[in-house]
Amino acid sequence: MYLKTFLLAGSSLGIVTHFVTQESMPWWPDTAIMGAMFGTIAALGAFQHHRTNRLLWDALKGAVRRSFSR
């Protein structure tokens, strides 16, 4: 999941930044570095999102269990 996020975000945002700038950046190394940076940030964001969802659901399940165990 994180590799797919890295590859999709990195390649798409790298290509977008290549064409959006006033002067086109060279493909190597500028566009590749920008793509790798965007891909890394997207993968870390997906990891944190997954982790936060798990923590929230665990807290909700714990609260429900405590309320029904009384």
PyMOL Python script that loads the backbone (N, CA, C, O; Angstrom):
from pymol import cmd

cmd.read_pdbstr("""\
ATOM      1  N   MET A   1       0.827  -1.182   0.000  1.00  0.00           N
ATOM      2  CA  MET A   1       0.000   0.000   0.000  1.00  0.00           C
ATOM      3  C   MET A   1       0.880   1.258   0.000  1.00  0.00           C
ATOM      4  O   MET A   1       0.613   2.201  -0.745  1.00  0.00           O
ATOM      5  N   TYR A   2       1.924   1.273   0.830  1.00  0.00           N
ATOM      6  CA  TYR A   2       2.758   2.467   0.918  1.00  0.00           C
ATOM      7  C   TYR A   2       3.635   2.620  -0.317  1.00  0.00           C
ATOM      8  O   TYR A   2       3.912   3.739  -0.751  1.00  0.00           O
ATOM      9  N   LEU A   3       4.066   1.511  -0.878  1.00  0.00           N
ATOM     10  CA  LEU A   3       4.867   1.577  -2.099  1.00  0.00           C
ATOM     11  C   LEU A   3       4.023   2.114  -3.259  1.00  0.00           C
ATOM     12  O   LEU A   3       4.494   2.927  -4.054  1.00  0.00           O
ATOM     13  N   LYS A   4       2.787   1.656  -3.346  1.00  0.00           N
ATOM     14  CA  LYS A   4       1.898   2.145  -4.404  1.00  0.00           C
ATOM     15  C   LYS A   4       1.639   3.642  -4.230  1.00  0.00           C
ATOM     16  O   LYS A   4       1.635   4.389  -5.209  1.00  0.00           O
ATOM     17  N   THR A   5       1.424   4.079  -2.993  1.00  0.00           N
ATOM     18  CA  THR A   5       1.233   5.498  -2.723  1.00  0.00           C
ATOM     19  C   THR A   5       2.474   6.288  -3.109  1.00  0.00           C
ATOM     20  O   THR A   5       2.369   7.352  -3.720  1.00  0.00           O
ATOM     21  N   PHE A   6       3.656   5.771  -2.753  1.00  0.00           N
ATOM     22  CA  PHE A   6       4.905   6.440  -3.104  1.00  0.00           C
ATOM     23  C   PHE A   6       5.051   6.576  -4.616  1.00  0.00           C
ATOM     24  O   PHE A   6       5.375   7.651  -5.120  1.00  0.00           O
ATOM     25  N   LEU A   7       4.811   5.486  -5.332  1.00  0.00           N
ATOM     26  CA  LEU A   7       4.999   5.513  -6.783  1.00  0.00           C
ATOM     27  C   LEU A   7       3.988   6.405  -7.489  1.00  0.00           C
ATOM     28  O   LEU A   7       4.348   7.160  -8.392  1.00  0.00           O
ATOM     29  N   LEU A   8       2.717   6.322  -7.079  1.00  0.00           N
ATOM     30  CA  LEU A   8       1.697   7.141  -7.733  1.00  0.00           C
ATOM     31  C   LEU A   8       1.891   8.621  -7.447  1.00  0.00           C
ATOM     32  O   LEU A   8       1.894   9.439  -8.367  1.00  0.00           O
ATOM     33  N   ALA A   9       2.052   8.967  -6.177  1.00  0.00           N
ATOM     34  CA  ALA A   9       2.214  10.381  -5.831  1.00  0.00           C
ATOM     35  C   ALA A   9       3.531  10.929  -6.357  1.00  0.00           C
ATOM     36  O   ALA A   9       3.578  12.047  -6.870  1.00  0.00           O
ATOM     37  N   GLY A  10       4.588  10.159  -6.235  1.00  0.00           N
ATOM     38  CA  GLY A  10       5.894  10.631  -6.685  1.00  0.00           C
ATOM     39  C   GLY A  10       5.947  10.876  -8.176  1.00  0.00           C
ATOM     40  O   GLY A  10       6.451  11.904  -8.627  1.00  0.00           O
ATOM     41  N   SER A  11       5.432   9.940  -8.935  1.00  0.00           N
ATOM     42  CA  SER A  11       5.500  10.115 -10.393  1.00  0.00           C
ATOM     43  C   SER A  11       4.546  11.201 -10.866  1.00  0.00           C
ATOM     44  O   SER A  11       4.921  12.021 -11.705  1.00  0.00           O
ATOM     45  N   SER A  12       3.331  11.227 -10.354  1.00  0.00           N
ATOM     46  CA  SER A  12       2.371  12.223 -10.834  1.00  0.00           C
ATOM     47  C   SER A  12       2.758  13.637 -10.411  1.00  0.00           C
ATOM     48  O   SER A  12       2.712  14.557 -11.228  1.00  0.00           O
ATOM     49  N   LEU A  13       3.137  13.824  -9.151  1.00  0.00           N
ATOM     50  CA  LEU A  13       3.511  15.168  -8.708  1.00  0.00           C
ATOM     51  C   LEU A  13       4.854  15.602  -9.282  1.00  0.00           C
ATOM     52  O   LEU A  13       5.069  16.793  -9.504  1.00  0.00           O
ATOM     53  N   GLY A  14       5.749  14.669  -9.522  1.00  0.00           N
ATOM     54  CA  GLY A  14       7.000  15.007 -10.179  1.00  0.00           C
ATOM     55  C   GLY A  14       6.780  15.511 -11.602  1.00  0.00           C
ATOM     56  O   GLY A  14       7.397  16.490 -12.024  1.00  0.00           O
ATOM     57  N   ILE A  15       5.915  14.850 -12.323  1.00  0.00           N
ATOM     58  CA  ILE A  15       5.608  15.272 -13.694  1.00  0.00           C
ATOM     59  C   ILE A  15       4.887  16.618 -13.696  1.00  0.00           C
ATOM     60  O   ILE A  15       5.168  17.474 -14.534  1.00  0.00           O
ATOM     61  N   VAL A  16       3.955  16.805 -12.755  1.00  0.00           N
ATOM     62  CA  VAL A  16       3.237  18.079 -12.671  1.00  0.00           C
ATOM     63  C   VAL A  16       4.214  19.218 -12.390  1.00  0.00           C
ATOM     64  O   VAL A  16       4.146  20.258 -13.045  1.00  0.00           O
ATOM     65  N   THR A  17       5.115  19.042 -11.434  1.00  0.00           N
ATOM     66  CA  THR A  17       6.071  20.115 -11.143  1.00  0.00           C
ATOM     67  C   THR A  17       7.024  20.364 -12.303  1.00  0.00           C
ATOM     68  O   THR A  17       7.518  21.480 -12.466  1.00  0.00           O
ATOM     69  N   HIS A  18       7.286  19.354 -13.102  1.00  0.00           N
ATOM     70  CA  HIS A  18       8.155  19.541 -14.269  1.00  0.00           C
ATOM     71  C   HIS A  18       7.519  20.513 -15.260  1.00  0.00           C
ATOM     72  O   HIS A  18       8.208  21.357 -15.832  1.00  0.00           O
ATOM     73  N   PHE A  19       6.216  20.396 -15.463  1.00  0.00           N
ATOM     74  CA  PHE A  19       5.554  21.213 -16.469  1.00  0.00           C
ATOM     75  C   PHE A  19       4.978  22.515 -15.926  1.00  0.00           C
ATOM     76  O   PHE A  19       4.723  23.432 -16.707  1.00  0.00           O
ATOM     77  N   VAL A  20       4.765  22.630 -14.629  1.00  0.00           N
ATOM     78  CA  VAL A  20       4.123  23.813 -14.060  1.00  0.00           C
ATOM     79  C   VAL A  20       5.109  24.962 -13.863  1.00  0.00           C
ATOM     80  O   VAL A  20       4.714  26.125 -13.943  1.00  0.00           O
ATOM     81  N   THR A  21       6.350  24.670 -13.615  1.00  0.00           N
ATOM     82  CA  THR A  21       7.334  25.725 -13.380  1.00  0.00           C
ATOM     83  C   THR A  21       7.501  26.592 -14.620  1.00  0.00           C
ATOM     84  O   THR A  21       7.237  26.153 -15.739  1.00  0.00           O
ATOM     85  N   GLN A  22       7.947  27.842 -14.405  1.00  0.00           N
ATOM     86  CA  GLN A  22       8.101  28.765 -15.539  1.00  0.00           C
ATOM     87  C   GLN A  22       9.090  28.239 -16.563  1.00  0.00           C
ATOM     88  O   GLN A  22       8.840  28.289 -17.768  1.00  0.00           O
ATOM     89  N   GLU A  23      10.205  27.739 -16.081  1.00  0.00           N
ATOM     90  CA  GLU A  23      11.182  27.099 -16.962  1.00  0.00           C
ATOM     91  C   GLU A  23      11.177  25.614 -16.628  1.00  0.00           C
ATOM     92  O   GLU A  23      11.344  25.240 -15.467  1.00  0.00           O
ATOM     93  N   SER A  24      10.991  24.780 -17.617  1.00  0.00           N
ATOM     94  CA  SER A  24      10.929  23.341 -17.364  1.00  0.00           C
ATOM     95  C   SER A  24      12.207  22.855 -16.696  1.00  0.00           C
ATOM     96  O   SER A  24      13.316  23.169 -17.128  1.00  0.00           O
ATOM     97  N   MET A  25      12.025  22.084 -15.636  1.00  0.00           N
ATOM     98  CA  MET A  25      13.171  21.519 -14.931  1.00  0.00           C
ATOM     99  C   MET A  25      13.717  20.354 -15.753  1.00  0.00           C
ATOM    100  O   MET A  25      12.967  19.703 -16.481  1.00  0.00           O
ATOM    101  N   PRO A  26      15.017  20.087 -15.640  1.00  0.00           N
ATOM    102  CA  PRO A  26      15.546  18.897 -16.299  1.00  0.00           C
ATOM    103  C   PRO A  26      14.982  17.638 -15.631  1.00  0.00           C
ATOM    104  O   PRO A  26      14.733  17.627 -14.426  1.00  0.00           O
ATOM    105  N   TRP A  27      14.784  16.588 -16.415  1.00  0.00           N
ATOM    106  CA  TRP A  27      14.206  15.364 -15.869  1.00  0.00           C
ATOM    107  C   TRP A  27      15.084  14.773 -14.792  1.00  0.00           C
ATOM    108  O   TRP A  27      14.603  14.306 -13.760  1.00  0.00           O
ATOM    109  N   TRP A  28      16.383  14.800 -15.048  1.00  0.00           N
ATOM    110  CA  TRP A  28      17.301  14.248 -14.054  1.00  0.00           C
ATOM    111  C   TRP A  28      18.284  15.334 -13.684  1.00  0.00           C
ATOM    112  O   TRP A  28      18.852  15.934 -14.597  1.00  0.00           O
ATOM    113  N   PRO A  29      18.520  15.622 -12.488  1.00  0.00           N
ATOM    114  CA  PRO A  29      18.040  15.054 -11.241  1.00  0.00           C
ATOM    115  C   PRO A  29      16.856  15.811 -10.628  1.00  0.00           C
ATOM    116  O   PRO A  29      16.223  15.313  -9.697  1.00  0.00           O
ATOM    117  N   ASP A  30      16.551  17.016 -11.146  1.00  0.00           N
ATOM    118  CA  ASP A  30      15.577  17.867 -10.462  1.00  0.00           C
ATOM    119  C   ASP A  30      14.190  17.241 -10.347  1.00  0.00           C
ATOM    120  O   ASP A  30      13.636  17.160  -9.251  1.00  0.00           O
ATOM    121  N   THR A  31      13.627  16.800 -11.471  1.00  0.00           N
ATOM    122  CA  THR A  31      12.283  16.236 -11.437  1.00  0.00           C
ATOM    123  C   THR A  31      12.254  14.932 -10.651  1.00  0.00           C
ATOM    124  O   THR A  31      11.293  14.668  -9.928  1.00  0.00           O
ATOM    125  N   ALA A  32      13.281  14.127 -10.783  1.00  0.00           N
ATOM    126  CA  ALA A  32      13.339  12.858 -10.043  1.00  0.00           C
ATOM    127  C   ALA A  32      13.419  13.107  -8.537  1.00  0.00           C
ATOM    128  O   ALA A  32      12.771  12.405  -7.760  1.00  0.00           O
ATOM    129  N   ILE A  33      14.195  14.084  -8.126  1.00  0.00           N
ATOM    130  CA  ILE A  33      14.310  14.397  -6.703  1.00  0.00           C
ATOM    131  C   ILE A  33      12.990  14.939  -6.173  1.00  0.00           C
ATOM    132  O   ILE A  33      12.569  14.560  -5.080  1.00  0.00           O
ATOM    133  N   MET A  34      12.332  15.808  -6.914  1.00  0.00           N
ATOM    134  CA  MET A  34      11.028  16.334  -6.480  1.00  0.00           C
ATOM    135  C   MET A  34      10.003  15.207  -6.379  1.00  0.00           C
ATOM    136  O   MET A  34       9.217  15.171  -5.432  1.00  0.00           O
ATOM    137  N   GLY A  35      10.005  14.291  -7.338  1.00  0.00           N
ATOM    138  CA  GLY A  35       9.082  13.157  -7.290  1.00  0.00           C
ATOM    139  C   GLY A  35       9.344  12.264  -6.093  1.00  0.00           C
ATOM    140  O   GLY A  35       8.408  11.808  -5.437  1.00  0.00           O
ATOM    141  N   ALA A  36      10.611  12.012  -5.805  1.00  0.00           N
ATOM    142  CA  ALA A  36      10.954  11.182  -4.649  1.00  0.00           C
ATOM    143  C   ALA A  36      10.541  11.860  -3.349  1.00  0.00           C
ATOM    144  O   ALA A  36      10.069  11.197  -2.425  1.00  0.00           O
ATOM    145  N   MET A  37      10.713  13.162  -3.274  1.00  0.00           N
ATOM    146  CA  MET A  37      10.322  13.899  -2.076  1.00  0.00           C
ATOM    147  C   MET A  37       8.802  13.846  -1.885  1.00  0.00           C
ATOM    148  O   MET A  37       8.327  13.556  -0.788  1.00  0.00           O
ATOM    149  N   PHE A  38       8.047  14.123  -2.938  1.00  0.00           N
ATOM    150  CA  PHE A  38       6.588  14.065  -2.847  1.00  0.00           C
ATOM    151  C   PHE A  38       6.101  12.657  -2.527  1.00  0.00           C
ATOM    152  O   PHE A  38       5.171  12.489  -1.739  1.00  0.00           O
ATOM    153  N   GLY A  39       6.713  11.657  -3.123  1.00  0.00           N
ATOM    154  CA  GLY A  39       6.329  10.278  -2.851  1.00  0.00           C
ATOM    155  C   GLY A  39       6.593   9.884  -1.412  1.00  0.00           C
ATOM    156  O   GLY A  39       5.780   9.192  -0.800  1.00  0.00           O
ATOM    157  N   THR A  40       7.721  10.318  -0.865  1.00  0.00           N
ATOM    158  CA  THR A  40       8.047  10.014   0.529  1.00  0.00           C
ATOM    159  C   THR A  40       7.053  10.675   1.470  1.00  0.00           C
ATOM    160  O   THR A  40       6.583  10.045   2.417  1.00  0.00           O
ATOM    161  N   ILE A  41       6.732  11.925   1.223  1.00  0.00           N
ATOM    162  CA  ILE A  41       5.767  12.629   2.069  1.00  0.00           C
ATOM    163  C   ILE A  41       4.397  11.964   1.986  1.00  0.00           C
ATOM    164  O   ILE A  41       3.713  11.835   3.001  1.00  0.00           O
ATOM    165  N   ALA A  42       3.985  11.541   0.793  1.00  0.00           N
ATOM    166  CA  ALA A  42       2.687  10.879   0.644  1.00  0.00           C
ATOM    167  C   ALA A  42       2.656   9.535   1.355  1.00  0.00           C
ATOM    168  O   ALA A  42       1.661   9.202   1.998  1.00  0.00           O
ATOM    169  N   ALA A  43       3.731   8.756   1.250  1.00  0.00           N
ATOM    170  CA  ALA A  43       3.789   7.459   1.927  1.00  0.00           C
ATOM    171  C   ALA A  43       3.775   7.629   3.443  1.00  0.00           C
ATOM    172  O   ALA A  43       3.102   6.870   4.140  1.00  0.00           O
ATOM    173  N   LEU A  44       4.510   8.615   3.966  1.00  0.00           N
ATOM    174  CA  LEU A  44       4.480   8.876   5.404  1.00  0.00           C
ATOM    175  C   LEU A  44       3.102   9.340   5.856  1.00  0.00           C
ATOM    176  O   LEU A  44       2.647   8.970   6.938  1.00  0.00           O
ATOM    177  N   GLY A  45       2.439  10.141   5.044  1.00  0.00           N
ATOM    178  CA  GLY A  45       1.074  10.564   5.365  1.00  0.00           C
ATOM    179  C   GLY A  45       0.108   9.400   5.377  1.00  0.00           C
ATOM    180  O   GLY A  45      -0.770   9.337   6.239  1.00  0.00           O
ATOM    181  N   ALA A  46       0.247   8.481   4.447  1.00  0.00           N
ATOM    182  CA  ALA A  46      -0.621   7.300   4.425  1.00  0.00           C
ATOM    183  C   ALA A  46      -0.363   6.412   5.631  1.00  0.00           C
ATOM    184  O   ALA A  46      -1.299   5.851   6.201  1.00  0.00           O
ATOM    185  N   PHE A  47       0.898   6.278   6.025  1.00  0.00           N
ATOM    186  CA  PHE A  47       1.238   5.486   7.199  1.00  0.00           C
ATOM    187  C   PHE A  47       0.616   6.102   8.454  1.00  0.00           C
ATOM    188  O   PHE A  47       0.031   5.393   9.273  1.00  0.00           O
ATOM    189  N   GLN A  48       0.742   7.406   8.600  1.00  0.00           N
ATOM    190  CA  GLN A  48       0.198   8.070   9.781  1.00  0.00           C
ATOM    191  C   GLN A  48      -1.325   7.995   9.790  1.00  0.00           C
ATOM    192  O   GLN A  48      -1.925   7.808  10.848  1.00  0.00           O
ATOM    193  N   HIS A  49      -1.955   8.136   8.635  1.00  0.00           N
ATOM    194  CA  HIS A  49      -3.410   8.042   8.545  1.00  0.00           C
ATOM    195  C   HIS A  49      -3.891   6.657   8.977  1.00  0.00           C
ATOM    196  O   HIS A  49      -4.863   6.534   9.722  1.00  0.00           O
ATOM    197  N   HIS A  50      -3.208   5.623   8.506  1.00  0.00           N
ATOM    198  CA  HIS A  50      -3.565   4.250   8.863  1.00  0.00           C
ATOM    199  C   HIS A  50      -3.381   4.025  10.363  1.00  0.00           C
ATOM    200  O   HIS A  50      -4.222   3.402  11.012  1.00  0.00           O
ATOM    201  N   ARG A  51      -2.290   4.529  10.900  1.00  0.00           N
ATOM    202  CA  ARG A  51      -1.993   4.374  12.326  1.00  0.00           C
ATOM    203  C   ARG A  51      -3.020   5.118  13.188  1.00  0.00           C
ATOM    204  O   ARG A  51      -3.470   4.590  14.204  1.00  0.00           O
ATOM    205  N   THR A  52      -3.387   6.325  12.792  1.00  0.00           N
ATOM    206  CA  THR A  52      -4.365   7.116  13.542  1.00  0.00           C
ATOM    207  C   THR A  52      -5.731   6.445  13.521  1.00  0.00           C
ATOM    208  O   THR A  52      -6.414   6.404  14.545  1.00  0.00           O
ATOM    209  N   ASN A  53      -6.136   5.922  12.376  1.00  0.00           N
ATOM    210  CA  ASN A  53      -7.424   5.228  12.297  1.00  0.00           C
ATOM    211  C   ASN A  53      -7.454   4.023  13.226  1.00  0.00           C
ATOM    212  O   ASN A  53      -8.455   3.774  13.898  1.00  0.00           O
ATOM    213  N   ARG A  54      -6.359   3.277  13.261  1.00  0.00           N
ATOM    214  CA  ARG A  54      -6.297   2.110  14.130  1.00  0.00           C
ATOM    215  C   ARG A  54      -6.398   2.524  15.603  1.00  0.00           C
ATOM    216  O   ARG A  54      -7.109   1.883  16.377  1.00  0.00           O
ATOM    217  N   LEU A  55      -5.700   3.575  15.986  1.00  0.00           N
ATOM    218  CA  LEU A  55      -5.755   4.046  17.375  1.00  0.00           C
ATOM    219  C   LEU A  55      -7.154   4.526  17.747  1.00  0.00           C
ATOM    220  O   LEU A  55      -7.626   4.258  18.852  1.00  0.00           O
ATOM    221  N   LEU A  56      -7.820   5.231  16.841  1.00  0.00           N
ATOM    222  CA  LEU A  56      -9.175   5.715  17.120  1.00  0.00           C
ATOM    223  C   LEU A  56     -10.162   4.557  17.267  1.00  0.00           C
ATOM    224  O   LEU A  56     -10.989   4.556  18.178  1.00  0.00           O
ATOM    225  N   TRP A  57     -10.075   3.576  16.375  1.00  0.00           N
ATOM    226  CA  TRP A  57     -10.985   2.435  16.466  1.00  0.00           C
ATOM    227  C   TRP A  57     -10.725   1.619  17.723  1.00  0.00           C
ATOM    228  O   TRP A  57     -11.674   1.157  18.358  1.00  0.00           O
ATOM    229  N   ASP A  58      -9.477   1.432  18.095  1.00  0.00           N
ATOM    230  CA  ASP A  58      -9.157   0.707  19.326  1.00  0.00           C
ATOM    231  C   ASP A  58      -9.694   1.443  20.550  1.00  0.00           C
ATOM    232  O   ASP A  58     -10.203   0.814  21.477  1.00  0.00           O
ATOM    233  N   ALA A  59      -9.584   2.765  20.559  1.00  0.00           N
ATOM    234  CA  ALA A  59     -10.117   3.549  21.674  1.00  0.00           C
ATOM    235  C   ALA A  59     -11.637   3.440  21.736  1.00  0.00           C
ATOM    236  O   ALA A  59     -12.207   3.318  22.820  1.00  0.00           O
ATOM    237  N   LEU A  60     -12.294   3.485  20.577  1.00  0.00           N
ATOM    238  CA  LEU A  60     -13.749   3.367  20.547  1.00  0.00           C
ATOM    239  C   LEU A  60     -14.201   1.991  21.011  1.00  0.00           C
ATOM    240  O   LEU A  60     -15.149   1.879  21.787  1.00  0.00           O
ATOM    241  N   LYS A  61     -13.527   0.939  20.541  1.00  0.00           N
ATOM    242  CA  LYS A  61     -13.881  -0.415  20.983  1.00  0.00           C
ATOM    243  C   LYS A  61     -13.664  -0.576  22.486  1.00  0.00           C
ATOM    244  O   LYS A  61     -14.476  -1.212  23.158  1.00  0.00           O
ATOM    245  N   GLY A  62     -12.593  -0.017  23.018  1.00  0.00           N
ATOM    246  CA  GLY A  62     -12.325  -0.089  24.443  1.00  0.00           C
ATOM    247  C   GLY A  62     -13.378   0.627  25.253  1.00  0.00           C
ATOM    248  O   GLY A  62     -13.795   0.138  26.303  1.00  0.00           O
ATOM    249  N   ALA A  63     -13.816   1.788  24.778  1.00  0.00           N
ATOM    250  CA  ALA A  63     -14.860   2.551  25.484  1.00  0.00           C
ATOM    251  C   ALA A  63     -16.181   1.789  25.488  1.00  0.00           C
ATOM    252  O   ALA A  63     -16.881   1.763  26.501  1.00  0.00           O
ATOM    253  N   VAL A  64     -16.521   1.172  24.367  1.00  0.00           N
ATOM    254  CA  VAL A  64     -17.767   0.404  24.285  1.00  0.00           C
ATOM    255  C   VAL A  64     -17.704  -0.817  25.205  1.00  0.00           C
ATOM    256  O   VAL A  64     -18.673  -1.115  25.903  1.00  0.00           O
ATOM    257  N   ARG A  65     -16.587  -1.516  25.210  1.00  0.00           N
ATOM    258  CA  ARG A  65     -16.430  -2.674  26.074  1.00  0.00           C
ATOM    259  C   ARG A  65     -16.524  -2.290  27.548  1.00  0.00           C
ATOM    260  O   ARG A  65     -17.154  -2.996  28.336  1.00  0.00           O
ATOM    261  N   ARG A  66     -15.896  -1.167  27.924  1.00  0.00           N
ATOM    262  CA  ARG A  66     -15.958  -0.732  29.313  1.00  0.00           C
ATOM    263  C   ARG A  66     -17.365  -0.335  29.705  1.00  0.00           C
ATOM    264  O   ARG A  66     -17.784  -0.586  30.835  1.00  0.00           O
ATOM    265  N   SER A  67     -18.109   0.285  28.786  1.00  0.00           N
ATOM    266  CA  SER A  67     -19.462   0.718  29.130  1.00  0.00           C
ATOM    267  C   SER A  67     -20.422  -0.480  29.267  1.00  0.00           C
ATOM    268  O   SER A  67     -21.359  -0.423  30.064  1.00  0.00           O
ATOM    269  N   PHE A  68     -20.201  -1.554  28.508  1.00  0.00           N
ATOM    270  CA  PHE A  68     -21.093  -2.714  28.587  1.00  0.00           C
ATOM    271  C   PHE A  68     -20.655  -3.723  29.634  1.00  0.00           C
ATOM    272  O   PHE A  68     -21.426  -4.625  29.964  1.00  0.00           O
ATOM    273  N   SER A  69     -19.449  -3.604  30.165  1.00  0.00           N
ATOM    274  CA  SER A  69     -18.984  -4.590  31.140  1.00  0.00           C
ATOM    275  C   SER A  69     -19.437  -4.243  32.562  1.00  0.00           C
ATOM    276  O   SER A  69     -19.209  -5.030  33.481  1.00  0.00           O
ATOM    277  N   ARG A  70     -20.053  -3.119  32.758  1.00  0.00           N
ATOM    278  CA  ARG A  70     -20.506  -2.720  34.096  1.00  0.00           C
ATOM    279  C   ARG A  70     -21.730  -3.429  34.510  1.00  0.00           C
ATOM    280  O   ARG A  70     -22.234  -3.202  35.610  1.00  0.00           O
TER     281      ARG A  70
END
""", "prot")
cmd.dss("prot")
cmd.show_as("cartoon", "prot")
cmd.util.cbc("prot")
cmd.orient("prot")
